[in-house]
Amino acid sequence: MRIRQDGKSSRLLVWFTWVVPLALPVLSGCVSLAKSFPDKHYYALDVTRQGEPGVPVSGAILDVRGLFVSPRFEGKELVYRTGDTRYESDFYNAWFVSPSAMLTQQVQNWLRNAGLFEHVVATPSYLDATHILEGTVTALYGDYRQQEGHKAVVGMHIVLIEDNSTRRAIVFQRDYHQVVELTESSPDGLTRGWNQALQQIFMALEEDLRGVDLKANNQKPASSRRLNYLRR
C-alpha cells in the first residue's frame, strides 16, 4: 500500500534527502569549532668565550655548584617587568630547560675555557675540589616598563670558597648587574640581550678571579676525598 504525500511533505523530503547533506560539508569548511592558540616557543641562553685561555693554576680544581635562582625568575616562562612592582610570565615563550640548570652550565663552560683552574667540575665529582663557586641569580627579566627602550636585565651574586684540609673560607664575592638595551623587543631579541648581558658578567667575573690567589694551600689529604664525595 502506497503512502500518499501532499506537495508540502514532498518538498520537505527532498530538502532533507538532498539539500542538507550537500550543504553540511560547505558549512563545516566555513565554520571551525576548534579553538586556535598561539604556538609555544622555547629558548636557551648560549654564551661563548672568545680568545685564548690563560695558564691554569696547577692543582686548582673548581667545583661549580648549581646556581640558586630567585623565586621570581625560577620558572620556565620568560618574565617581563611591566611596572615598578608588576611582573608577568609568558606561557607561550619559555625556557627549554630550567634557568638554574642552564645558567650553571654556562658558568661552567665559561670558566672551563678561561683556563683559570686546572679542572672545572660539577657536583658530584670524584675530583676533590680546592675551590667551590656558588651563586644566586637575582635578576633575569625583560624590562618593558617604558613604551620604548626595552631592556634585558641579568643580576648575579657570586661567591668563591677556598676548600682545603684546614678550613672553608670565602676568598671572593661580588654582585654583578648588567642591563642591555634591546634592538628588538621580541622574545628572540630579548634572549639575544640576555646573552650579551651574561657575556659582560662572565668577562668581569673572569677578570676578578684572576686577581684571586688560587695557589694557597690547595691540597687535601687523600683519605678525605672519598668521604667528601659521599657527603655530597
VENTA-V523915 format. One record per pair of residues at least 12 apart in sequence whose C-alpha atoms are under 10 Angstrom apart, sorted by sequence separation. I is the first residue (numbers start at 0). J is the second residue. If there is no record, write none. Layout:
i->I j->J
i->I j->J
This chain:
i->76 j->88
i->77 j->89
i->78 j->90
i->107 j->119
i->108 j->120
i->119 j->131
i->139 j->151
i->140 j->152
i->141 j->153
i->158 j->170
i->159 j->171
i->160 j->172
i->179 j->191
i->180 j->192
i->181 j->193
i->75 j->88
i->76 j->89
i->77 j->90
i->107 j->120
i->116 j->129
i->138 j->151
i->139 j->152
i->140 j->153
i->158 j->171
i->159 j->172
i->179 j->192
i->180 j->193
i->72 j->86
i->74 j->88
i->75 j->89
i->76 j->90
i->77 j->91
i->78 j->92
i->107 j->121
i->116 j->130
i->138 j->152
i->139 j->153
i->140 j->154
i->157 j->171
i->158 j->172
i->159 j->173
i->178 j->192
i->179 j->193
i->71 j->86
i->75 j->90
i->76 j->91
i->77 j->92
i->78 j->93
i->137 j->152
i->138 j->153
i->139 j->154
i->157 j->172
i->158 j->173
i->178 j->193
i->179 j->194
i->180 j->195
i->71 j->87
i->72 j->88
i->76 j->92
i->77 j->93
i->137 j->153
i->138 j->154
i->139 j->155
i->156 j->172
i->157 j->173
i->158 j->174
i->177 j->193
i->179 j->195
i->180 j->196
i->71 j->88
i->75 j->92
i->76 j->93
i->77 j->94
i->104 j->121
i->136 j->153
i->137 j->154
i->138 j->155
i->156 j->173
i->157 j->174
i->178 j->195
i->179 j->196
i->75 j->93
i->76 j->94
i->103 j->121
i->136 j->154
i->137 j->155
i->138 j->156
i->155 j->173
i->156 j->174
i->157 j->175
i->177 j->195
i->178 j->196
i->179 j->197
i->74 j->93
i->75 j->94
i->76 j->95
i->135 j->154
i->136 j->155
i->137 j->156
i->155 j->174
i->156 j->175
i->177 j->196
i->178 j->197
i->74 j->94
i->75 j->95
i->135 j->155
i->136 j->156
i->154 j->174
i->155 j->175
i->156 j->176
i->176 j->196
i->177 j->197
i->179 j->199
i->75 j->96
i->76 j->97
i->77 j->98
i->134 j->155
i->135 j->156
i->136 j->157
i->154 j->175
i->155 j->176
i->176 j->197
i->177 j->198
i->178 j->199
i->74 j->96
i->75 j->97
i->76 j->98
i->134 j->156
i->135 j->157
i->153 j->175
i->154 j->176
i->155 j->177
i->175 j->197
i->177 j->199
i->74 j->97
i->75 j->98
i->133 j->156
i->134 j->157
i->135 j->158
i->153 j->176
i->154 j->177
i->176 j->199
i->177 j->200
i->73 j->97
i->74 j->98
i->75 j->99
i->133 j->157
i->134 j->158
i->152 j->176
i->153 j->177
i->154 j->178
i->175 j->199
i->176 j->200
i->72 j->97
i->73 j->98
i->74 j->99
i->107 j->132
i->132 j->157
i->133 j->158
i->134 j->159
i->152 j->177
i->153 j->178
i->175 j->200
i->72 j->98
i->73 j->99
i->106 j->132
i->132 j->158
i->133 j->159
i->151 j->177
i->152 j->178
i->153 j->179
i->174 j->200
i->175 j->201
i->72 j->99
i->131 j->158
i->132 j->159
i->133 j->160
i->150 j->177
i->151 j->178
i->152 j->179
i->106 j->134
i->131 j->159
i->132 j->160
i->150 j->178
i->151 j->179
i->152 j->180
i->175 j->203
i->68 j->97
i->130 j->159
i->131 j->160
i->132 j->161
i->149 j->178
i->150 j->179
i->151 j->180
i->175 j->204
i->68 j->98
i->69 j->99
i->103 j->133
i->130 j->160
i->131 j->161
i->149 j->179
i->150 j->180
i->151 j->181
i->174 j->204
i->67 j->98
i->68 j->99
i->103 j->134
i->129 j->160
i->130 j->161
i->131 j->162
i->148 j->179
i->149 j->180
i->150 j->181
i->173 j->204
i->66 j->98
i->67 j->99
i->68 j->100
i->129 j->161
i->130 j->162
i->148 j->180
i->149 j->181
i->150 j->182
i->172 j->204
i->42 j->75
i->66 j->99
i->67 j->100
i->103 j->136
i->128 j->161
i->129 j->162
i->130 j->163
i->147 j->180
i->148 j->181
i->149 j->182
i->150 j->183
i->151 j->184
i->41 j->75
i->42 j->76
i->65 j->99
i->66 j->100
i->68 j->102
i->102 j->136
i->128 j->162
i->129 j->163
i->147 j->181
i->148 j->182
i->149 j->183
i->150 j->184
i->173 j->207
i->41 j->76
i->42 j->77
i->65 j->100
i->66 j->101
i->67 j->102
i->127 j->162
i->128 j->163
i->129 j->164
i->148 j->183
i->149 j->184
i->172 j->207
i->41 j->77
i->65 j->101
i->66 j->102
i->67 j->103
i->99 j->135
i->127 j->163
i->131 j->167
i->142 j->178
i->148 j->184
i->149 j->185
i->171 j->207
i->172 j->208
i->65 j->102
i->66 j->103
i->99 j->136
i->130 j->167
i->131 j->168
i->132 j->169
i->137 j->174
i->138 j->175
i->141 j->178
i->142 j->179
i->147 j->184
i->151 j->188
i->152 j->189
i->171 j->208
i->65 j->103
i->66 j->104
i->98 j->136
i->129 j->167
i->130 j->168
i->131 j->169
i->134 j->172
i->136 j->174
i->137 j->175
i->138 j->176
i->141 j->179
i->142 j->180
i->150 j->188
i->151 j->189
i->170 j->208
i->64 j->103
i->65 j->104
i->130 j->169
i->132 j->171
i->133 j->172
i->134 j->173
i->135 j->174
i->136 j->175
i->137 j->176
i->138 j->177
i->141 j->180
i->142 j->181
i->150 j->189
i->151 j->190
i->153 j->192
i->171 j->210
i->63 j->103
i->64 j->104
i->66 j->106
i->130 j->170
i->132 j->172
i->134 j->174
i->136 j->176
i->141 j->181
i->149 j->189
i->151 j->191
i->152 j->192
i->153 j->193
i->171 j->211
i->63 j->104
i->65 j->106
i->98 j->139
i->143 j->184
i->151 j->192
i->152 j->193
i->153 j->194
i->170 j->211
i->64 j->106
i->65 j->107
i->142 j->184
i->150 j->192
i->151 j->193
i->153 j->195
i->154 j->196
i->155 j->197
i->170 j->212
i->63 j->106
i->64 j->107
i->141 j->184
i->150 j->193
i->151 j->194
i->153 j->196
i->154 j->197
i->170 j->213
i->63 j->107
i->141 j->185
i->151 j->195
i->152 j->196
i->153 j->197
i->62 j->107
i->141 j->186
i->151 j->196
i->152 j->197
i->155 j->200
i->61 j->107
i->154 j->200
i->63 j->110
i->142 j->189
i->153 j->200
i->157 j->204
i->141 j->189
i->61 j->110
i->140 j->189
i->141 j->190
i->159 j->208
i->39 j->89
i->40 j->90
i->41 j->91
i->42 j->92
i->43 j->93
i->44 j->94
i->61 j->111
i->140 j->190
i->166 j->216
i->39 j->90
i->40 j->91
i->41 j->92
i->42 j->93
i->43 j->94
i->44 j->95
i->141 j->192
i->165 j->216
i->39 j->91
i->40 j->92
i->41 j->93
i->42 j->94
i->43 j->95
i->44 j->96
i->88 j->140
i->141 j->193
i->159 j->211
i->161 j->213
i->163 j->215
i->164 j->216
i->38 j->91
i->39 j->92
i->40 j->93
i->41 j->94
i->42 j->95
i->43 j->96
i->87 j->140
i->140 j->193
i->163 j->216
i->164 j->217
i->37 j->91
i->38 j->92
i->39 j->93
i->40 j->94
i->41 j->95
i->42 j->96
i->43 j->97
i->44 j->98
i->61 j->115
i->86 j->140
i->87 j->141
i->139 j->193
i->161 j->215
i->162 j->216
i->163 j->217
i->164 j->218
i->165 j->219
i->36 j->91
i->40 j->95
i->41 j->96
i->43 j->98
i->60 j->115
i->61 j->116
i->86 j->141
i->161 j->216
i->162 j->217
i->163 j->218
i->164 j->219
i->45 j->101
i->46 j->102
i->55 j->111
i->59 j->115
i->60 j->116
i->61 j->117
i->62 j->118
i->63 j->119
i->64 j->120
i->65 j->121
i->86 j->142
i->161 j->217
i->162 j->218
i->163 j->219
i->164 j->220
i->44 j->101
i->45 j->102
i->59 j->116
i->60 j->117
i->61 j->118
i->62 j->119
i->63 j->120
i->64 j->121
i->65 j->122
i->86 j->143
i->162 j->219
i->163 j->220
i->43 j->101
i->44 j->102
i->47 j->105
i->52 j->110
i->55 j->113
i->56 j->114
i->57 j->115
i->58 j->116
i->59 j->117
i->60 j->118
i->61 j->119
i->62 j->120
i->63 j->121
i->64 j->122
i->86 j->144
i->43 j->102
i->45 j->104
i->46 j->105
i->52 j->111
i->53 j->112
i->54 j->113
i->55 j->114
i->56 j->115
i->57 j->116
i->58 j->117
i->59 j->118
i->60 j->119
i->61 j->120
i->62 j->121
i->63 j->122
i->64 j->123
i->80 j->139
i->83 j->142
i->85 j->144
i->164 j->223
i->44 j->104
i->45 j->105
i->46 j->106
i->48 j->108
i->49 j->109
i->52 j->112
i->53 j->113
i->54 j->114
i->55 j->115
i->56 j->116
i->57 j->117
i->58 j->118
i->59 j->119
i->60 j->120
i->61 j->121
i->62 j->122
i->63 j->123
i->78 j->138
i->79 j->139
i->80 j->140
i->81 j->141
i->82 j->142
i->44 j->105
i->47 j->108
i->48 j->109
i->51 j->112
i->52 j->113
i->53 j->114
i->54 j->115
i->55 j->116
i->56 j->117
i->57 j->118
i->62 j->123
i->78 j->139
i->79 j->140
i->80 j->141
i->81 j->142
i->82 j->143
i->83 j->144
i->46 j->108
i->47 j->109
i->48 j->110
i->50 j->112
i->51 j->113
i->52 j->114
i->53 j->115
i->54 j->116
i->55 j->117
i->56 j->118
i->62 j->124
i->77 j->139
i->78 j->140
i->79 j->141
i->80 j->142
i->81 j->143
i->82 j->144
i->45 j->108
i->46 j->109
i->48 j->111
i->49 j->112
i->50 j->113
i->51 j->114
i->52 j->115
i->53 j->116
i->54 j->117
i->55 j->118
i->73 j->136
i->77 j->140
i->78 j->141
i->79 j->142
i->80 j->143
i->81 j->144
i->82 j->145
i->48 j->112
i->49 j->113
i->62 j->126
i->72 j->136
i->77 j->141
i->78 j->142
i->79 j->143
i->80 j->144
i->81 j->145
i->47 j->112
i->48 j->113
i->61 j->126
i->62 j->127
i->63 j->128
i->72 j->137
i->73 j->138
i->79 j->144
i->80 j->145
i->81 j->146
i->60 j->126
i->61 j->127
i->62 j->128
i->66 j->132
i->67 j->133
i->68 j->134
i->69 j->135
i->70 j->136
i->71 j->137
i->72 j->138
i->73 j->139
i->60 j->127
i->61 j->128
i->62 j->129
i->63 j->130
i->64 j->131
i->65 j->132
i->66 j->133
i->67 j->134
i->68 j->135
i->69 j->136
i->70 j->137
i->71 j->138
i->72 j->139
i->59 j->127
i->60 j->128
i->61 j->129
i->62 j->130
i->63 j->131
i->64 j->132
i->65 j->133
i->66 j->134
i->67 j->135
i->68 j->136
i->69 j->137
i->71 j->139
i->72 j->140
i->59 j->128
i->60 j->129
i->61 j->130
i->62 j->131
i->63 j->132
i->64 j->133
i->65 j->134
i->66 j->135
i->67 j->136
i->68 j->137
i->69 j->138
i->71 j->140
i->80 j->149
i->58 j->128
i->59 j->129
i->60 j->130
i->61 j->131
i->62 j->132
i->63 j->133
i->64 j->134
i->65 j->135
i->66 j->136
i->67 j->137
i->68 j->138
i->69 j->139
i->80 j->150
i->58 j->129
i->59 j->130
i->60 j->131
i->61 j->132
i->62 j->133
i->63 j->134
i->68 j->139
i->79 j->150
i->79 j->151
i->80 j->152
i->79 j->152
i->130 j->213
i->129 j->213
i->129 j->214
i->69 j->155
i->129 j->215
i->68 j->155
i->129 j->216
i->130 j->217
i->67 j->155
i->113 j->201
i->129 j->217
i->66 j->155
i->67 j->156
i->109 j->198
i->113 j->202
i->128 j->217
i->129 j->218
i->66 j->156
i->115 j->205
i->127 j->217
i->128 j->218
i->129 j->219
i->66 j->157
i->106 j->197
i->110 j->201
i->114 j->205
i->115 j->206
i->127 j->218
i->128 j->219
i->105 j->197
i->109 j->201
i->110 j->202
i->113 j->205
i->127 j->219
i->93 j->186
i->105 j->198
i->109 j->202
i->113 j->206
i->115 j->208
i->127 j->220
i->92 j->186
i->110 j->204
i->115 j->209
i->127 j->221
i->92 j->187
i->102 j->197
i->106 j->201
i->109 j->204
i->110 j->205
i->114 j->209
i->63 j->159
i->94 j->190
i->105 j->201
i->109 j->205
i->113 j->209
i->127 j->223
i->128 j->224
i->62 j->159
i->89 j->186
i->116 j->213
i->127 j->224
i->61 j->159
i->62 j->160
i->106 j->204
i->110 j->208
i->115 j->213
i->126 j->224
i->127 j->225
i->61 j->160
i->125 j->224
i->126 j->225
i->128 j->227
i->61 j->161
i->62 j->162
i->124 j->224
i->125 j->225
i->127 j->227
i->61 j->162
i->124 j->225
i->126 j->227
i->127 j->228
i->60 j->162
i->125 j->227
i->126 j->228
i->124 j->227
i->125 j->228
i->123 j->227
i->124 j->228
i->125 j->229
i->123 j->228
i->124 j->229
i->122 j->228
i->123 j->229
i->123 j->230
i->124 j->231
i->123 j->231
i->77 j->186
i->122 j->231
i->79 j->189
i->77 j->189
i->77 j->190
i->42 j->186
i->41 j->186
i->42 j->187
i->45 j->190
i->46 j->191
i->40 j->186
i->41 j->187
i->44 j->190
i->45 j->191
i->40 j->187
i->43 j->190
i->44 j->191
i->46 j->193
i->47 j->194
i->42 j->190
i->43 j->191
i->44 j->192
i->45 j->193
i->46 j->194
i->44 j->193
i->45 j->194
i->46 j->195
i->49 j->198
i->44 j->194
i->45 j->195
i->46 j->196
i->47 j->197
i->48 j->198
i->43 j->194
i->44 j->195
i->46 j->197
i->47 j->198
i->45 j->197
i->46 j->198
i->61 j->213
i->44 j->197
i->45 j->198
i->46 j->199
i->48 j->201
i->49 j->202
i->60 j->213
i->47 j->201
i->48 j->202
i->59 j->213
i->46 j->201
i->58 j->213
i->59 j->214
i->53 j->209
i->56 j->212
i->57 j->213
i->58 j->214
i->59 j->215
i->56 j->213
i->57 j->214
i->59 j->216
i->60 j->217
i->55 j->213
i->56 j->214
i->59 j->217
i->60 j->218
i->58 j->217
i->59 j->218
i->57 j->217
i->58 j->218
i->56 j->217
